[in-house]
Amino acid sequence: MQRGLVGSEMCIRDRLYPGLPTFLGHDLLKKQAKGFGSMITINFENGAQSAKFYNALTLFGHAVSLGGVESLVSFPTKITHKSLPEALKAKLGVTDTMVRLAIGIEDFEDLRDDLLKALEAVQNRINCFT
């Protein structure tokens, strides 16, 4: 799902996916598992961009828990980790630039189009370099 979609966009600072060779633990997981799963974490350049992306998705349900067969999106600093002290969030690497995706069983093209539309919303409405 992420190849050719996540990582090359100018507003994305980083992405975490166990299927990427750059992911810490990729080689071990490759030996121990049959696949890499469907969880992707995207870090944008700033919190306004991550919020715009999160809110622009229409096929991904907004969720606290990412378990299930449907595609879901989470905004950790605003939902699951909201009550944690800022110092602990920083230690855990949870920032306002982070959005987590769980890719479900919906049609690939529909999900890809929704993700691209949300990325376009970020890039067209927010200066990615500020």
N, C-alpha and C positions, 0 to 999 in steps of 0.2 A: 504493500500500500504506500509506503513512504518514498520508494525510489522515484525520482523525478518529480516529487511533489513537495517534500519537506526538506529544507536545508539549503536550497539554492535561492530562495526568496530573500530579498535584501533586508526585510524586517526581522528575519529569524536569526537569532544569535547562536542558538544551539538546538540540537534535537537529540533525544535519548531513545534508542530502540535496540534491544538485544541482538537483532539481526544485522546491525551495522558492525563491520570489523573493528571500528574504533571504540565500540562499547566495552567498558571494563567488564570482563567476564565472558565476552563473546566466545572465545575459544573453548572455555570450559563448558558453556551451555551447548555449544555445537557438538561436543562429545557426549553429553549427558541427555540431550533432549532431541526429539524428532522435529521440532520447530522452534520458533522464537516468540510466539505469542502475538497478541494483537494490541498491546499497550504501547503508546507513543507519548513521549513528553516533549513539548515544544517550549522553548524559551525565546520570547520576543525581545526586542531591544529595550522596550519600556512597558510599564503597566497599562498605559492607555491602549497600546497595540494589542496586548493580550486580551484586554476587556472587549475591544472592538471585535476581535476574532471570535471570542467566546459567544458574544451576543449575535453575531452574524450567521452562525450555524443554524440551519433549520431542520436537518435530518437527525442531528445528534441531540439526544435528550440531555438536559442539564441534570447532573446527578451528584450525589454524595458518594455513593458506592459505585464502582465501575465493574461490578460482576453482573453478567447477564449475556444474552445473545444479541441484544440490540446495541447499536452504536451510541456511546455516551461520551459526554465531555464534562470535565471538572475543572474548577478554578480554585485550586487548593487554598490560596491565601484568603479568599473570600468565603469559603465553605468549610472544607474539612479541617483546615489548620487555623481558622480564624481566631480561635480563643487562645492560641499559643502565644507566649511572649515573643516579641520581635527577635530577641537574641537567640532563642531556641529555633525559630523559623530559619534564621540565617545559618545556624549550625547545621540544620537538616538540609539546607539548600533549597528551601521552599521560599520563593520570592513572588512578587506580584507580576513578574514577567512570565510565569509558568502556567501552561495549560496542559492538562492530561487528556488523552483520547483513548477510548476503548473501541476498537473497530469491531463491529458486529457482523451479522450475516446478511445485511441488506445488499442490494446490487452494488457491485464495485463502482460502476460508472456513476451511479447516483451519489455515492459517498465522495468520490473524487471530485465531482462537480460542486458539491456542497463545500468541500474544503477549499477548492480553488476560488469559489465565490467569496468565502469568508476572508481568504488571503487578499483578494482584490479589494475588498472593503477596507482592509487595514491599509494597504498601499495607496489607495486612491484618496483616502480621507485624512491620513495622518502622515506627516513628514517622517519617514523612517530613520532619518539621521539626527533627530532632535531628542 
